[in-house]
Amino acid sequence: MFTAMVLSSIQALRFIATLLVLLFHLALLPSGFKGVDLFFVISGFVLYYTYHARPSSLQKQKRRYFIHRLTKIYLLYWTALIALYIVEPFSFNRSFLANLLLLPGHNPLLDISWSLSCELYFYGLLGITLFYIPARWHKALFVIAFVVTAGVKSFNIFFFSLRGTPIYFLLGPNLWEFLCGILAGYIFCRGPVTAAQPAVPASSPAPGKIPYGWFALLLLILFWALPILRSSPYYHFIYGPIATALVVTTALAEKAAPWKGALKAIVVRLGNASYAIYLFGPVIVRIMKPHIHSLPWKIATMGILIAFSLLINHYYEEKLLRVVRRSLGT
C-alpha cells in the first residue's frame, strides 16, 4: 500500500505560487497571476499523490475526504471575509451569500475567491470519481476529460470566446490545469527514481542519473520570468505545461535527494501558511494601500503579510481545523 509523505518541494512551490500572486496584487509583477495556475496544477498533483492507490479501506475515507476538503477551503476563507468586512464593510445581500458559499460565477468580494470556486469543483469531481466510479474507468475518463478541456480552450482561441459561460467553468482551461496536475502525479508516482535509492547531491549527479534538480531550477526561472499576461489566448497552454513539468521535476528531485533539517522545516511552515497568505493578501494590501506606492513599502507589506500568515496558520488555522474535524468525527 502506497503511503504518501510530505513533499517539501511541493510546499516550496506553494509558497512561490502565493508569492507570485502577491507580487501581482502589489503591481510588482504584471504576470504574477500565473501563480494561480501553478496552484491548480499543484492541487491536482497533491490529490493524485495522496489518493492514487485504491486500498480496500478507501471507501471508509469518503467522509474524511469531503470534510477535510470543505473545511480546508471554507474555514479560513470565512475568517478572511470577516477581516475584509472590518476593513471595507460590504452589504449582506444575495451577492454576499454567493461569496459566502463560493458559488460559481459570483462577483468576488475577496479578489481571489473565484479560484476557490474552481478548487471546490475540482475536489467534487475527484471525490465522485474516487468513491463512486469503479477504478477500471478512471484512465479512460481522465483521457476524455483531458482532451475535451483542451478542446474547449482551443475552441475559445480559434473560434469565439466562451469566457463567462457555464461550459468554460465546467470544462475549461482551469479544469485542464487541474488534470495536468493529476498527470504530474501519475508521472511522479511511476517515476524511475525511488526513495529507497541512495540520495545523490543535486550538484553532482551520479552517472546515468537525470539531474531533476537542475531541470526544476531552469523551469522555475522560466515560469517566473515569462511575461505572458492572462489576456493572451495562449496563456494556459504556455503556463500549464511549464507548471506541470516544474511540479514533476521538483518532486522527482526531492524523491532522489530528500530535503532535511532546518531548510525542510522552514519550507514546510511557509507552505502550510501559503493559503493564509493567499487569502489575507488582498486584505493586507487594502490596509496598506495609502502607503504602498513606493517599493520599500511594498516590500514591508510582503513581510507583514508573511509574518501575519505564519502566525494565523500556526495559532489559528491548524487548531481550528483540528477542532472542527474532530467534532465532525474525522
Phi and psi restraints in degrees (value plus and minus 20) as a CYANA .aco file:
   2 PHE   PHI     -94.1   -54.1
   2 PHE   PSI     112.9   152.9
   3 THR   PHI    -137.7   -97.7
   3 THR   PSI      99.1   139.1
   4 ALA   PHI     -94.8   -54.8
   4 ALA   PSI     121.0   161.0
   5 MET   PHI    -134.3   -94.3
   5 MET   PSI     140.7   180.7
   6 VAL   PHI     -93.0   -53.0
   6 VAL   PSI     104.5   144.5
   7 LEU   PHI    -116.4   -76.4
   7 LEU   PSI      89.7   129.7
   8 SER   PHI     -81.8   -41.8
   8 SER   PSI     -55.0   -15.0
   9 SER   PHI     -83.1   -43.1
   9 SER   PSI     -57.7   -17.7
  10 ILE   PHI     -91.9   -51.9
  10 ILE   PSI     -55.2   -15.2
  11 GLN   PHI     -82.3   -42.3
  11 GLN   PSI     -58.9   -18.9
  12 ALA   PHI     -83.4   -43.4
  12 ALA   PSI     -62.5   -22.5
  13 LEU   PHI     -85.7   -45.7
  13 LEU   PSI     -55.6   -15.6
  14 ARG   PHI     -79.2   -39.2
  14 ARG   PSI     -65.5   -25.5
  15 PHE   PHI     -85.1   -45.1
  15 PHE   PSI     -60.7   -20.7
  16 ILE   PHI     -83.6   -43.6
  16 ILE   PSI     -61.5   -21.5
  17 ALA   PHI     -80.5   -40.5
  17 ALA   PSI     -63.1   -23.1
  18 THR   PHI     -83.3   -43.3
  18 THR   PSI     -60.7   -20.7
  19 LEU   PHI     -83.1   -43.1
  19 LEU   PSI     -59.7   -19.7
  20 LEU   PHI     -81.5   -41.5
  20 LEU   PSI     -65.1   -25.1
  21 VAL   PHI     -84.1   -44.1
  21 VAL   PSI     -60.4   -20.4
  22 LEU   PHI     -83.4   -43.4
  22 LEU   PSI     -62.4   -22.4
  23 LEU   PHI     -82.5   -42.5
  23 LEU   PSI     -53.5   -13.5
  24 PHE   PHI     -85.0   -45.0
  24 PHE   PSI     -66.9   -26.9
  25 HIS   PHI     -85.2   -45.2
  25 HIS   PSI     -47.3    -7.3
  26 LEU   PHI    -110.2   -70.2
  26 LEU   PSI     -14.1    25.9
  27 ALA   PHI      39.7    79.7
  27 ALA   PSI      12.5    52.5
  28 LEU   PHI    -120.2   -80.2
  28 LEU   PSI     -38.2     1.8
  29 LEU   PHI    -166.2  -126.2
  29 LEU   PSI      77.4   117.4
  30 PRO   PHI     -77.2   -37.2
  30 PRO   PSI     -47.8    -7.8
  31 SER   PHI    -115.3   -75.3
  31 SER   PSI      -8.9    31.1
  32 GLY   PHI     -83.9   -43.9
  32 GLY   PSI     -33.1     6.9
  33 PHE   PHI     -76.1   -36.1
  33 PHE   PSI     -44.4    -4.4
  34 LYS   PHI     -81.7   -41.7
  34 LYS   PSI     -35.9     4.1
  35 GLY   PHI     -78.3   -38.3
  35 GLY   PSI     -52.2   -12.2
  36 VAL   PHI     -83.9   -43.9
  36 VAL   PSI     -60.2   -20.2
  37 ASP   PHI     -85.1   -45.1
  37 ASP   PSI     -58.1   -18.1
  38 LEU   PHI     -84.5   -44.5
  38 LEU   PSI     -58.3   -18.3
  39 PHE   PHI     -77.9   -37.9
  39 PHE   PSI     -65.2   -25.2
  40 PHE   PHI     -82.2   -42.2
  40 PHE   PSI     -63.8   -23.8
  41 VAL   PHI     -83.9   -43.9
  41 VAL   PSI     -63.1   -23.1
  42 ILE   PHI     -81.2   -41.2
  42 ILE   PSI     -60.9   -20.9
  43 SER   PHI     -78.9   -38.9
  43 SER   PSI     -67.4   -27.4
  44 GLY   PHI     -82.2   -42.2
  44 GLY   PSI     -61.9   -21.9
  45 PHE   PHI     -81.7   -41.7
  45 PHE   PSI     -70.2   -30.2
  46 VAL   PHI     -83.0   -43.0
  46 VAL   PSI     -61.7   -21.7
  47 LEU   PHI     -89.2   -49.2
  47 LEU   PSI     -58.9   -18.9
  48 TYR   PHI     -86.4   -46.4
  48 TYR   PSI     -63.8   -23.8
  49 TYR   PHI     -79.1   -39.1
  49 TYR   PSI     -55.9   -15.9
  50 THR   PHI     -99.5   -59.5
  50 THR   PSI     -56.5   -16.5
  51 TYR   PHI    -138.7   -98.7
  51 TYR   PSI      -4.2    35.8
  52 HIS   PHI     -87.0   -47.0
  52 HIS   PSI     -46.9    -6.9
  53 ALA   PHI    -111.2   -71.2
  53 ALA   PSI     127.6   167.6
  54 ARG   PHI    -137.2   -97.2
  54 ARG   PSI      55.9    95.9
  55 PRO   PHI     -85.8   -45.8
  55 PRO   PSI     146.1   186.1
  56 SER   PHI     -81.6   -41.6
  56 SER   PSI     -42.7    -2.7
  57 SER   PHI    -106.5   -66.5
  57 SER   PSI     -18.3    21.7
  58 LEU   PHI     -80.7   -40.7
  58 LEU   PSI     -58.1   -18.1
  59 GLN   PHI     -79.8   -39.8
  59 GLN   PSI     -50.4   -10.4
  60 LYS   PHI     -90.4   -50.4
  60 LYS   PSI     -35.7     4.3
  61 GLN   PHI    -108.8   -68.8
  61 GLN   PSI     -23.2    16.8
  62 LYS   PHI     -77.2   -37.2
  62 LYS   PSI     -71.8   -31.8
  63 ARG   PHI     -80.6   -40.6
  63 ARG   PSI     -63.5   -23.5
  64 ARG   PHI     -82.4   -42.4
  64 ARG   PSI     -62.6   -22.6
  65 TYR   PHI     -77.2   -37.2
  65 TYR   PSI     -73.7   -33.7
  66 PHE   PHI     -89.2   -49.2
  66 PHE   PSI     -59.5   -19.5
  67 ILE   PHI     -85.2   -45.2
  67 ILE   PSI     -63.9   -23.9
  68 HIS   PHI     -85.7   -45.7
  68 HIS   PSI     -60.5   -20.5
  69 ARG   PHI     -86.5   -46.5
  69 ARG   PSI     -64.1   -24.1
  70 LEU   PHI     -88.6   -48.6
  70 LEU   PSI     -63.8   -23.8
  71 THR   PHI     -86.8   -46.8
  71 THR   PSI     -56.2   -16.2
  72 LYS   PHI     -81.4   -41.4
  72 LYS   PSI     -61.8   -21.8
  73 ILE   PHI     -95.5   -55.5
  73 ILE   PSI     -71.4   -31.4
  74 TYR   PHI    -100.0   -60.0
  74 TYR   PSI     -62.2   -22.2
  75 LEU   PHI     -80.6   -40.6
  75 LEU   PSI     -69.9   -29.9
  76 LEU   PHI     -93.8   -53.8
  76 LEU   PSI     -50.8   -10.8
  77 TYR   PHI     -82.5   -42.5
  77 TYR   PSI     -65.3   -25.3
  78 TRP   PHI     -82.8   -42.8
  78 TRP   PSI     -56.0   -16.0
  79 THR   PHI     -83.2   -43.2
  79 THR   PSI     -61.6   -21.6
  80 ALA   PHI     -85.5   -45.5
  80 ALA   PSI     -55.6   -15.6
  81 LEU   PHI     -84.0   -44.0
  81 LEU   PSI     -60.5   -20.5
  82 ILE   PHI     -81.5   -41.5
  82 ILE   PSI     -64.5   -24.5
  83 ALA   PHI     -81.5   -41.5
  83 ALA   PSI     -60.8   -20.8
  84 LEU   PHI     -83.6   -43.6
  84 LEU   PSI     -59.9   -19.9
  85 TYR   PHI     -83.1   -43.1
  85 TYR   PSI     -58.0   -18.0
  86 ILE   PHI     -84.2   -44.2
  86 ILE   PSI     -59.1   -19.1
  87 VAL   PHI     -97.8   -57.8
  87 VAL   PSI     -66.9   -26.9
  88 GLU   PHI    -156.2  -116.2
  88 GLU   PSI      71.1   111.1
  89 PRO   PHI     -75.3   -35.3
  89 PRO   PSI     121.4   161.4
  90 PHE   PHI    -151.1  -111.1
  90 PHE   PSI     147.5   187.5
  91 SER   PHI    -102.0   -62.0
  91 SER   PSI     124.3   164.3
  92 PHE   PHI    -113.1   -73.1
  92 PHE   PSI      57.4    97.4
  93 ASN   PHI    -138.3   -98.3
  93 ASN   PSI    -184.1  -144.1
  94 ARG   PHI     -83.5   -43.5
  94 ARG   PSI     -56.0   -16.0
  95 SER   PHI     -83.9   -43.9
  95 SER   PSI     -59.2   -19.2
  96 PHE   PHI     -82.7   -42.7
  96 PHE   PSI     -61.1   -21.1
  97 LEU   PHI     -81.5   -41.5
  97 LEU   PSI     -60.8   -20.8
  98 ALA   PHI     -83.3   -43.3
  98 ALA   PSI     -58.6   -18.6
  99 ASN   PHI     -87.1   -47.1
  99 ASN   PSI     -62.8   -22.8
 100 LEU   PHI     -79.5   -39.5
 100 LEU   PSI     -60.4   -20.4
 101 LEU   PHI    -112.6   -72.6
 101 LEU   PSI     -24.4    15.6
 102 LEU   PHI      37.9    77.9
 102 LEU   PSI      25.3    65.3
 103 LEU   PHI     -88.6   -48.6
 103 LEU   PSI     122.5   162.5
 104 PRO   PHI     -77.5   -37.5
 104 PRO   PSI     117.4   157.4
 105 GLY   PHI      62.0   102.0
 105 GLY   PSI     -12.0    28.0
 106 HIS   PHI     -87.9   -47.9
 106 HIS   PSI     135.6   175.6
 107 ASN   PHI    -106.9   -66.9
 107 ASN   PSI      85.8   125.8
 108 PRO   PHI     -83.8   -43.8
 108 PRO   PSI     109.5   149.5
 109 LEU   PHI     -99.5   -59.5
 109 LEU   PSI     -61.0   -21.0
 110 LEU   PHI    -119.5   -79.5
 110 LEU   PSI      99.5   139.5
 111 ASP   PHI     -67.7   -27.7
 111 ASP   PSI     -57.8   -17.8
 112 ILE   PHI    -113.0   -73.0
 112 ILE   PSI     -16.9    23.1
 113 SER   PHI     -87.3   -47.3
 113 SER   PSI     -41.6    -1.6
 114 TRP   PHI     -79.3   -39.3
 114 TRP   PSI     -55.2   -15.2
 115 SER   PHI     -89.5   -49.5
 115 SER   PSI     -47.1    -7.1
 116 LEU   PHI     -91.1   -51.1
 116 LEU   PSI     -52.1   -12.1
 117 SER   PHI     -81.4   -41.4
 117 SER   PSI     -61.2   -21.2
 118 CYS   PHI     -84.0   -44.0
 118 CYS   PSI     -63.3   -23.3
 119 GLU   PHI     -79.6   -39.6
 119 GLU   PSI     -65.3   -25.3
 120 LEU   PHI     -80.6   -40.6
 120 LEU   PSI     -60.0   -20.0
 121 TYR   PHI     -83.1   -43.1
 121 TYR   PSI     -64.8   -24.8
 122 PHE   PHI     -78.6   -38.6
 122 PHE   PSI     -68.6   -28.6
 123 TYR   PHI     -80.0   -40.0
 123 TYR   PSI     -60.4   -20.4
 124 GLY   PHI     -84.6   -44.6
 124 GLY   PSI     -65.4   -25.4
 125 LEU   PHI     -81.0   -41.0
 125 LEU   PSI     -65.3   -25.3
 126 LEU   PHI     -86.7   -46.7
 126 LEU   PSI     -59.4   -19.4
 127 GLY   PHI     -81.7   -41.7
 127 GLY   PSI     -64.0   -24.0
 128 ILE   PHI     -81.8   -41.8
 128 ILE   PSI     -62.7   -22.7
 129 THR   PHI     -84.4   -44.4
 129 THR   PSI     -65.7   -25.7
 130 LEU   PHI     -84.9   -44.9
 130 LEU   PSI     -66.0   -26.0
 131 PHE   PHI    -122.0   -82.0
 131 PHE   PSI     -33.7     6.3
 132 TYR   PHI    -143.9  -103.9
 132 TYR   PSI     -29.9    10.1
 133 ILE   PHI    -137.1   -97.1
 133 ILE   PSI     109.9   149.9
 134 PRO   PHI     -75.7   -35.7
 134 PRO   PSI     123.6   163.6
 135 ALA   PHI     -79.5   -39.5
 135 ALA   PSI     -49.2    -9.2
 136 ARG   PHI     -84.8   -44.8
 136 ARG   PSI     -36.9     3.1
 137 TRP   PHI    -115.0   -75.0
 137 TRP   PSI     -28.2    11.8
 138 HIS   PHI     -83.3   -43.3
 138 HIS   PSI     -66.1   -26.1
 139 LYS   PHI     -84.2   -44.2
 139 LYS   PSI     -62.0   -22.0
 140 ALA   PHI     -83.5   -43.5
 140 ALA   PSI     -63.2   -23.2
 141 LEU   PHI     -83.9   -43.9
 141 LEU   PSI     -58.8   -18.8
 142 PHE   PHI     -83.0   -43.0
 142 PHE   PSI     -67.6   -27.6
 143 VAL   PHI     -80.5   -40.5
 143 VAL   PSI     -64.7   -24.7
 144 ILE   PHI     -81.6   -41.6
 144 ILE   PSI     -67.0   -27.0
 145 ALA   PHI     -83.8   -43.8
 145 ALA   PSI     -59.9   -19.9
 146 PHE   PHI     -83.2   -43.2
 146 PHE   PSI     -65.3   -25.3
 147 VAL   PHI     -87.5   -47.5
 147 VAL   PSI     -63.2   -23.2
 148 VAL   PHI     -85.1   -45.1
 148 VAL   PSI     -64.9   -24.9
 149 THR   PHI     -86.3   -46.3
 149 THR   PSI     -58.2   -18.2
 150 ALA   PHI     -85.4   -45.4
 150 ALA   PSI     -56.1   -16.1
 151 GLY   PHI     -86.7   -46.7
 151 GLY   PSI     -59.9   -19.9
 152 VAL   PHI     -81.9   -41.9
 152 VAL   PSI     -63.1   -23.1
 153 LYS   PHI     -84.9   -44.9
 153 LYS   PSI     -62.3   -22.3
 154 SER   PHI     -83.1   -43.1
 154 SER   PSI     -61.7   -21.7
 155 PHE   PHI     -80.0   -40.0
 155 PHE   PSI     -60.3   -20.3
 156 ASN   PHI     -84.2   -44.2
 156 ASN   PSI     -50.4   -10.4
 157 ILE   PHI     -98.7   -58.7
 157 ILE   PSI     -67.6   -27.6
 158 PHE   PHI    -117.7   -77.7
 158 PHE   PSI     -32.6     7.4
 159 PHE   PHI    -139.4   -99.4
 159 PHE   PSI    -107.1   -67.1
 160 PHE   PHI    -164.7  -124.7
 160 PHE   PSI     138.4   178.4
 161 SER   PHI     -89.1   -49.1
 161 SER   PSI     116.7   156.7
 162 LEU   PHI    -128.6   -88.6
 162 LEU   PSI     -15.1    24.9
 163 ARG   PHI     -76.9   -36.9
 163 ARG   PSI     118.0   158.0
 164 GLY   PHI      66.8   106.8
 164 GLY   PSI     -25.6    14.4
 165 THR   PHI    -114.3   -74.3
 165 THR   PSI     136.9   176.9
 166 PRO   PHI     -77.4   -37.4
 166 PRO   PSI     -57.4   -17.4
 167 ILE   PHI     -85.7   -45.7
 167 ILE   PSI     -52.0   -12.0
 168 TYR   PHI     -88.8   -48.8
 168 TYR   PSI     -56.6   -16.6
 169 PHE   PHI     -92.4   -52.4
 169 PHE   PSI     -64.5   -24.5
 170 LEU   PHI     -95.7   -55.7
 170 LEU   PSI     -55.9   -15.9
 171 LEU   PHI    -153.6  -113.6
 171 LEU   PSI       5.0    45.0
 172 GLY   PHI    -113.4   -73.4
 172 GLY   PSI    -184.1  -144.1
 173 PRO   PHI     -87.8   -47.8
 173 PRO   PSI     -45.2    -5.2
 174 ASN   PHI     -86.3   -46.3
 174 ASN   PSI     -62.1   -22.1
 175 LEU   PHI     -85.5   -45.5
 175 LEU   PSI     -57.5   -17.5
 176 TRP   PHI     -80.3   -40.3
 176 TRP   PSI     -61.0   -21.0
 177 GLU   PHI     -87.7   -47.7
 177 GLU   PSI     -55.9   -15.9
 178 PHE   PHI     -82.6   -42.6
 178 PHE   PSI     -61.4   -21.4
 179 LEU   PHI     -86.5   -46.5
 179 LEU   PSI     -53.6   -13.6
 180 CYS   PHI     -80.0   -40.0
 180 CYS   PSI     -58.1   -18.1
 181 GLY   PHI     -85.7   -45.7
 181 GLY   PSI     -58.8   -18.8
 182 ILE   PHI     -83.4   -43.4
 182 ILE   PSI     -61.8   -21.8
 183 LEU   PHI     -80.6   -40.6
 183 LEU   PSI     -61.4   -21.4
 184 ALA   PHI     -80.8   -40.8
 184 ALA   PSI     -61.6   -21.6
 185 GLY   PHI     -84.1   -44.1
 185 GLY   PSI     -59.2   -19.2
 186 TYR   PHI     -82.7   -42.7
 186 TYR   PSI     -65.5   -25.5
 187 ILE   PHI     -83.9   -43.9
 187 ILE   PSI     -64.4   -24.4
 188 PHE   PHI     -83.3   -43.3
 188 PHE   PSI     -66.5   -26.5
 189 CYS   PHI     -88.9   -48.9
 189 CYS   PSI     -36.7     3.3
 190 ARG   PHI    -136.4   -96.4
 190 ARG   PSI       1.7    41.7
 191 GLY   PHI     -89.5   -49.5
 191 GLY   PSI     144.2   184.2
 192 PRO   PHI     -95.0   -55.0
 192 PRO   PSI     -34.9     5.1
 193 VAL   PHI    -122.6   -82.6
 193 VAL   PSI     116.7   156.7
 194 THR   PHI    -136.7   -96.7
 194 THR   PSI     133.6   173.6
 195 ALA   PHI     -85.5   -45.5
 195 ALA   PSI     -40.3    -0.3
 196 ALA   PHI     -96.6   -56.6
 196 ALA   PSI     -36.7     3.3
 197 GLN   PHI     -93.3   -53.3
 197 GLN   PSI     133.5   173.5
 198 PRO   PHI     -79.3   -39.3
 198 PRO   PSI     118.6   158.6
 199 ALA   PHI     -87.9   -47.9
 199 ALA   PSI     118.2   158.2
 200 VAL   PHI    -140.0  -100.0
 200 VAL   PSI     102.8   142.8
 201 PRO   PHI     -75.2   -35.2
 201 PRO   PSI     116.6   156.6
 202 ALA   PHI     -81.4   -41.4
 202 ALA   PSI     -47.1    -7.1
 203 SER   PHI     -96.9   -56.9
 203 SER   PSI     -38.6     1.4
 204 SER   PHI    -162.5  -122.5
 204 SER   PSI      53.8    93.8
 205 PRO   PHI     -83.0   -43.0
 205 PRO   PSI     122.3   162.3
 206 ALA   PHI     -88.0   -48.0
 206 ALA   PSI     136.0   176.0
 207 PRO   PHI     -75.2   -35.2
 207 PRO   PSI     113.0   153.0
 208 GLY   PHI      66.8   106.8
 208 GLY   PSI     -29.6    10.4
 209 LYS   PHI    -107.2   -67.2
 209 LYS   PSI     120.0   160.0
 210 ILE   PHI    -101.6   -61.6
 210 ILE   PSI     108.7   148.7
 211 PRO   PHI     -98.5   -58.5
 211 PRO   PSI      52.7    92.7
 212 TYR   PHI     -78.0   -38.0
 212 TYR   PSI     -57.0   -17.0
 213 GLY   PHI     -79.4   -39.4
 213 GLY   PSI     -62.4   -22.4
 214 TRP   PHI     -89.0   -49.0
 214 TRP   PSI     -60.2   -20.2
 215 PHE   PHI     -80.7   -40.7
 215 PHE   PSI     -62.6   -22.6
 216 ALA   PHI     -81.8   -41.8
 216 ALA   PSI     -62.5   -22.5
 217 LEU   PHI     -83.0   -43.0
 217 LEU   PSI     -64.4   -24.4
 218 LEU   PHI     -83.1   -43.1
 218 LEU   PSI     -61.2   -21.2
 219 LEU   PHI     -86.9   -46.9
 219 LEU   PSI     -57.4   -17.4
 220 LEU   PHI     -83.9   -43.9
 220 LEU   PSI     -63.2   -23.2
 221 ILE   PHI     -82.4   -42.4
 221 ILE   PSI     -63.1   -23.1
 222 LEU   PHI     -83.1   -43.1
 222 LEU   PSI     -66.0   -26.0
 223 PHE   PHI     -82.8   -42.8
 223 PHE   PSI     -62.4   -22.4
 224 TRP   PHI     -88.1   -48.1
 224 TRP   PSI     -61.9   -21.9
 225 ALA   PHI    -103.4   -63.4
 225 ALA   PSI     -47.3    -7.3
 226 LEU   PHI     -79.5   -39.5
 226 LEU   PSI     110.3   150.3
 227 PRO   PHI    -117.3   -77.3
 227 PRO   PSI       6.2    46.2
 228 ILE   PHI     -88.2   -48.2
 228 ILE   PSI     105.6   145.6
 229 LEU   PHI    -107.7   -67.7
 229 LEU   PSI     137.6   177.6
 230 ARG   PHI     -84.1   -44.1
 230 ARG   PSI     -41.6    -1.6
 231 SER   PHI     -90.9   -50.9
 231 SER   PSI     -34.9     5.1
 232 SER   PHI     -87.5   -47.5
 232 SER   PSI     114.6   154.6
 233 PRO   PHI     -85.5   -45.5
 233 PRO   PSI     -40.4    -0.4
 234 TYR   PHI    -120.6   -80.6
 234 TYR   PSI      -9.9    30.1
 235 TYR   PHI     -70.0   -30.0
 235 TYR   PSI     -75.2   -35.2
 236 HIS   PHI     -88.1   -48.1
 236 HIS   PSI     -55.6   -15.6
 237 PHE   PHI     -94.7   -54.7
 237 PHE   PSI     -30.7     9.3
 238 ILE   PHI    -114.6   -74.6
 238 ILE   PSI     -75.1   -35.1
 239 TYR   PHI     -95.6   -55.6
 239 TYR   PSI     -51.5   -11.5
 240 GLY   PHI     -79.3   -39.3
 240 GLY   PSI     -74.9   -34.9
 241 PRO   PHI     -83.9   -43.9
 241 PRO   PSI     -57.6   -17.6
 242 ILE   PHI     -84.3   -44.3
 242 ILE   PSI     -63.9   -23.9
 243 ALA   PHI     -82.4   -42.4
 243 ALA   PSI     -58.7   -18.7
 244 THR   PHI     -83.2   -43.2
 244 THR   PSI     -69.2   -29.2
 245 ALA   PHI     -83.4   -43.4
 245 ALA   PSI     -56.7   -16.7
 246 LEU   PHI     -83.4   -43.4
 246 LEU   PSI     -65.7   -25.7
 247 VAL   PHI     -83.2   -43.2
 247 VAL   PSI     -64.6   -24.6
 248 VAL   PHI     -83.1   -43.1
 248 VAL   PSI     -70.5   -30.5
 249 THR   PHI     -88.2   -48.2
 249 THR   PSI     -57.0   -17.0
 250 THR   PHI     -84.0   -44.0
 250 THR   PSI     -64.5   -24.5
 251 ALA   PHI     -87.2   -47.2
 251 ALA   PSI     -60.1   -20.1
 252 LEU   PHI     -86.6   -46.6
 252 LEU   PSI     -54.7   -14.7
 253 ALA   PHI     -83.2   -43.2
 253 ALA   PSI     -61.0   -21.0
 254 GLU   PHI     -91.4   -51.4
 254 GLU   PSI     -52.4   -12.4
 255 LYS   PHI     -83.9   -43.9
 255 LYS   PSI     -55.2   -15.2
 256 ALA   PHI     -97.9   -57.9
 256 ALA   PSI     -56.6   -16.6
 257 ALA   PHI    -158.2  -118.2
 257 ALA   PSI      66.0   106.0
 258 PRO   PHI     -76.6   -36.6
 258 PRO   PSI     123.1   163.1
 259 TRP   PHI     -94.2   -54.2
 259 TRP   PSI     126.0   166.0
 260 LYS   PHI    -160.7  -120.7
 260 LYS   PSI     147.1   187.1
 261 GLY   PHI      50.8    90.8
 261 GLY   PSI    -170.8  -130.8
 262 ALA   PHI     -84.3   -44.3
 262 ALA   PSI     -57.3   -17.3
 263 LEU   PHI     -79.0   -39.0
 263 LEU   PSI     -66.1   -26.1
 264 LYS   PHI     -81.4   -41.4
 264 LYS   PSI     -64.6   -24.6
 265 ALA   PHI     -81.4   -41.4
 265 ALA   PSI     -62.6   -22.6
 266 ILE   PHI     -86.5   -46.5
 266 ILE   PSI     -65.5   -25.5
 267 VAL   PHI     -85.0   -45.0
 267 VAL   PSI     -62.2   -22.2
 268 VAL   PHI     -82.4   -42.4
 268 VAL   PSI     -61.0   -21.0
 269 ARG   PHI     -85.0   -45.0
 269 ARG   PSI     -62.4   -22.4
 270 LEU   PHI     -85.2   -45.2
 270 LEU   PSI     -60.2   -20.2
 271 GLY   PHI     -83.4   -43.4
 271 GLY   PSI     -61.1   -21.1
 272 ASN   PHI     -83.5   -43.5
 272 ASN   PSI     -53.1   -13.1
 273 ALA   PHI    -105.0   -65.0
 273 ALA   PSI     -23.8    16.2
 274 SER   PHI     -83.2   -43.2
 274 SER   PSI     -54.6   -14.6
 275 TYR   PHI     -87.2   -47.2
 275 TYR   PSI     -59.0   -19.0
 276 ALA   PHI     -84.7   -44.7
 276 ALA   PSI     -61.7   -21.7
 277 ILE   PHI     -80.6   -40.6
 277 ILE   PSI     -63.2   -23.2
 278 TYR   PHI     -82.5   -42.5
 278 TYR   PSI     -64.4   -24.4
 279 LEU   PHI     -95.6   -55.6
 279 LEU   PSI     -63.8   -23.8
 280 PHE   PHI    -108.1   -68.1
 280 PHE   PSI     -27.1    12.9
 281 GLY   PHI     -73.9   -33.9
 281 GLY   PSI     -73.6   -33.6
 282 PRO   PHI     -81.0   -41.0
 282 PRO   PSI     -52.2   -12.2
 283 VAL   PHI     -89.6   -49.6
 283 VAL   PSI     -68.7   -28.7
 284 ILE   PHI     -83.7   -43.7
 284 ILE   PSI     -58.1   -18.1
 285 VAL   PHI     -82.4   -42.4
 285 VAL   PSI     -59.2   -19.2
 286 ARG   PHI     -83.9   -43.9
 286 ARG   PSI     -61.4   -21.4
 287 ILE   PHI     -83.2   -43.2
 287 ILE   PSI     -61.8   -21.8
 288 MET   PHI    -108.0   -68.0
 288 MET   PSI     -18.3    21.7
 289 LYS   PHI     -71.7   -31.7
 289 LYS   PSI     -60.5   -20.5
 290 PRO   PHI     -83.2   -43.2
 290 PRO   PSI     -36.8     3.2
 291 HIS   PHI    -132.7   -92.7
 291 HIS   PSI     -33.1     6.9
 292 ILE   PHI    -110.7   -70.7
 292 ILE   PSI      10.8    50.8
 293 HIS   PHI    -102.8   -62.8
 293 HIS   PSI     -35.3     4.7
 294 SER   PHI    -131.6   -91.6
 294 SER   PSI     134.1   174.1
 295 LEU   PHI     -80.5   -40.5
 295 LEU   PSI     -64.0   -24.0
 296 PRO   PHI     -78.2   -38.2
 296 PRO   PSI     -59.2   -19.2
 297 TRP   PHI     -89.5   -49.5
 297 TRP   PSI     -54.4   -14.4
 298 LYS   PHI     -85.6   -45.6
 298 LYS   PSI     -60.9   -20.9
 299 ILE   PHI     -85.3   -45.3
 299 ILE   PSI     -61.1   -21.1
 300 ALA   PHI     -82.4   -42.4
 300 ALA   PSI     -59.6   -19.6
 301 THR   PHI     -81.6   -41.6
 301 THR   PSI     -61.8   -21.8
 302 MET   PHI     -81.5   -41.5
 302 MET   PSI     -64.4   -24.4
 303 GLY   PHI     -83.5   -43.5
 303 GLY   PSI     -62.9   -22.9
 304 ILE   PHI     -82.1   -42.1
 304 ILE   PSI     -64.9   -24.9
 305 LEU   PHI     -83.6   -43.6
 305 LEU   PSI     -65.3   -25.3
 306 ILE   PHI     -84.2   -44.2
 306 ILE   PSI     -64.8   -24.8
 307 ALA   PHI     -82.6   -42.6
 307 ALA   PSI     -64.8   -24.8
 308 PHE   PHI     -80.6   -40.6
 308 PHE   PSI     -63.1   -23.1
 309 SER   PHI     -88.6   -48.6
 309 SER   PSI     -56.8   -16.8
 310 LEU   PHI     -80.8   -40.8
 310 LEU   PSI     -62.0   -22.0
 311 LEU   PHI     -88.3   -48.3
 311 LEU   PSI     -64.6   -24.6
 312 ILE   PHI     -80.2   -40.2
 312 ILE   PSI     -64.0   -24.0
 313 ASN   PHI     -84.1   -44.1
 313 ASN   PSI     -66.4   -26.4
 314 HIS   PHI     -94.2   -54.2
 314 HIS   PSI     -63.2   -23.2
 315 TYR   PHI    -118.3   -78.3
 315 TYR   PSI     -32.0     8.0
 316 TYR   PHI    -146.2  -106.2
 316 TYR   PSI     -79.7   -39.7
 317 GLU   PHI     -80.7   -40.7
 317 GLU   PSI     -72.1   -32.1
 318 GLU   PHI     -82.5   -42.5
 318 GLU   PSI     -61.0   -21.0
 319 LYS   PHI     -88.8   -48.8
 319 LYS   PSI     -61.7   -21.7
 320 LEU   PHI     -82.6   -42.6
 320 LEU   PSI     -63.6   -23.6
 321 LEU   PHI     -81.5   -41.5
 321 LEU   PSI     -62.7   -22.7
 322 ARG   PHI     -82.0   -42.0
 322 ARG   PSI     -64.9   -24.9
 323 VAL   PHI     -84.7   -44.7
 323 VAL   PSI     -69.0   -29.0
 324 VAL   PHI     -85.3   -45.3
 324 VAL   PSI     -65.0   -25.0
 325 ARG   PHI     -85.9   -45.9
 325 ARG   PSI     -57.0   -17.0
 326 ARG   PHI     -85.9   -45.9
 326 ARG   PSI     -59.3   -19.3
 327 SER   PHI     -87.8   -47.8
 327 SER   PSI     -43.4    -3.4
 328 LEU   PHI    -114.6   -74.6
 328 LEU   PSI     -15.7    24.3
 329 GLY   PHI      62.1   102.1
 329 GLY   PSI       6.0    46.0
